[in-house]
């Protein structure tokens, strides 16, 4: 279909133009029906870039995303989708589960049938689901396309504005003044322009016409906001890049150093404290309950500097930071954050300091340090040598009555030593040692040593035990951890971009919200003066500006009388 | 101007397709740690009881049985002699058997291995790293891996009998030819 888009002023306008780009004459047929209604000034009446007479396939996709209506629908659907994710707990917040079947069982147990449906629909992973990501991508596309389609033509239109506008364009603005004028037009225009300049307008004049404009920059606010939002969205999608995002949990008993999986860092828990409020500090309805005052992990962070991937060698660790982690005070180093998550009261042996004794006299022959994790294999004790033959961290017997360990934790450790040294036979003597001061382990210790003696493996000459195991009611010569702390380890490399995006978005919003783009057009036709004013918001302010400047130039009007829309009603 | 505009349009839509496709693809194919038949097992690099470094690629190209075990797990202990027997029987024909211990102290591992008389390589996992990479839930777990480097079968829990191991070994050796 051929459409004549040439304006009477001679300007060739693109398809879809509402107001002639040059003179401002209304071109849209709807605007021609009633010559008194104020004009639709959106985007200054210019055509969107993508409006075409014969759109082809790519143009149609482009047009789809260019529509603000579609954008609003997309945002609405996304909000609706996002709200679905808040009905039940999301999978990502369930720390200990990893398998689909475990999650399914969890939702079934916690929420019954509703939970089963929720999980089956994939709503337990709403924010990672393909459809939610797709919606975000579509909103992002819509942001880019909508902005580009509008900002470029708008920029062009505002960059080359005609000073003398079509009469209908002026008289159909929201702020209008018309009157007759006698006298020196040029001198009056100069005076009127001067007054507007005092209100910080930029003023252009052209034989018998004037254009005054201020705060055009506020028109770019929404687009700057959109740039910020696009950066924000891209950053959110960037979390999908494996090395950009981490959210995991690490358990550490007191004194333990462990590698943070997936990083070159190691964390150590020096000490964990949990403090409760005393009875006198509690409110009356809390009396008798335990209310936590402080959870604190004294933590150290190490970086591996050498032999990191060598399974044979111990990694070389360099301390990079020390921090007391408590709620709202995370250890933060180079984008890595360690938060206090929870704790468990669990006694765990770290090391003991036993002595080798002469069993008959009780005389100490020397003492040594014995670690529960990776104990060394030989010890020099006085003039004797102890070689560690066997180690069972959690002693038990298997079906064939062979000694074994029940678990990997040193819950009930047992050590088998071969003692060699002066005044004993060259092959030495074998003893078993249970550091745990429980009756059962002491019983086992005695039983095994007795059977070793019967087998001829030892003579019962020695005993291995901790001297003074209890001092002032506390365990002596035994190192143990009372608490295991659980740290939440997070890394979010997208965060700086999210902040930058949010800041740019905020700048755009402020530009658009707190300033208004005001324009005033004026033309003389013989002795007839026509003035039109437009602002994108706060027309009250614009009317006040116009009335003030007119008054200063000798035409007294009330701001109210300038309201074109009001006069119509 | 018009041509430039069109090119811009194509470029923007192409970027959207690329970024969006990546993001959506990422959410569609979230990698699960559970290994199934046909998967390629994750690589490992561990110290052996022989104090040497053992890597996944050292074992590539020949059929391999990868057995995750611990001295604390009775079925693991019980099947160890059967595994050793099968290893002795098939080793000459190219079968490899590797035991990965579940992050125990080397001393504990060594004395058990000595007791049973295991001659195939025993590797020591550290801090459950390899175990996690293989998505282990129960012990023992045994992976039967073909010469092409894909998992033929995953057996969770004890194999117990030599026959049960043997039928699987035969299947594994056949897939080689």
Interface residues (C-beta under 8 A of the other chain):
Chain A: X49 X58 X59 X61 X62 X98 X99 X100 X128 X129 X130 X132 X133 X134 X136 X137 X138 X140 X141 X144 X145 X148 X234 X237 X240 X258 X259 X261 X309 X310 X311 X312 X373 X374 X375 X377 X388 X389 X390 X391 X392 X393 X394 X398 X399 X402 X404 X405 X406 X407 X408
Chain B: X5 X9 X10 X12 X13 X16 X19 X20 X22 X23 X24 X26 X27 X28 X30 X32 X33 X34 X45 X46 X47 X51 X52 X53 X70 X71 X72 X74 X77 X78 X102 X103 X104 X105 X106 X107 X108 X111 X112 X115 X124 X126 X127 X129 X132 X135 X137
